Amino acid sequence: MPDPYENCVGLNLSAVHVAAKVVEQQQLAEGTYRLRLAAPGIAKQITPGQFFMVRDPSQTDPLLGRPFALYDVARAANGDPDAIDFAYHVVGIDIDAVVAQQARLLTALWPTLRPGGVLLYATCSVLRDENDL
């Protein structure tokens, strides 16, 4: 049986975990930024368009990592690859606005309970701000 990976160039089937320092962040447009990470080992191997995962090491939830496509490889003064750039656009809900709305809803519903009634509050969120109202 032929090897399905024999014609793949630069395929690495193992995960590599690298701590990288943020060396620069630049706003490119409204809500769009470029982030540069010092990662010479990765910069020597990766090419624009390849995907990699980024996770804040202070977060313990493994699902909080995000995939990014490489935007560019930055080079040192001597020409050696020494950093990677990725661009990202900030989208999504404003958690503070959601938390405020949830508080308004609970405040409005509370007086409608009859004496001794029970109000069940449940969310589908893992975020403490949404669950600790």
C-alpha positions, -999 to +999 in steps of 0.1 A: +000+000+000+015+034-009+024+059+018-002+087+016+023+112+030+053+105+008+046+135-015+039+160+014+067+185+019+075+197+054+048+176+070+054+172+107+029+149+124+040+158+160+030+187+181+057+211+191+051+234+221+072+266+221+071+295+244+074+327+223+077+363+235+055+390+220+079+415+206+055+438+187+019+445+180+007+469+154-028+480+144-032+475+106-069+487+104-099+491+126-100+459+147-072+443+127-037+438+142-004+421+134+013+403+162+050+394+161+064+365+182+101+359+187+103+322+176+135+316+156+130+278+156+096+280+141+105+309+118+132+287+101+106+260+093+073+276+086+060+293+055+032+319+051-002+302+050+007+274+074-014+272+105-003+271+141-021+273+175-016+302+199-026+299+236-021+323+265+000+303+290-018+319+319-050+302+308-055+266+319-084+257+296-069+237+266-098+248+244-088+285+246-060+281+220-068+296+186-055+286+152-038+313+131-023+313+096+012+326+093+013+361+078+050+366+074+084+355+087+105+384+101+142+383+097+171+396+119+196+421+106+218+393+094+189+378+073+182+348+095+145+341+103+139+351+139+102+359+144+068+350+130+039+374+123+002+367+122-026+391+115-059+388+133-092+406+133-111+411+166-147+398+163-172+383+186-194+393+214-186+419+240-186+398+272-191+429+294-222+438+275-236+403+278-229+402+315-247+436+320-277+423+300-278+391+321-278+412+353-306+434+339-327+404+330-322+388+365-330+421+382-362+425+361-373+389+368-366+387+405-397+408+416-420+386+395-414+356+417-441+348+442-430+345+478-410+313+483-406+310+445-374+297+429-355+314+401-332+290+382-303+308+364-282+288+340-258+297+313-240+278+285-208+297+293-175+287+309-167+323+317-168+332+354-182+367+347-213+352+331-218+326+358-212+345+390-240+370+388 
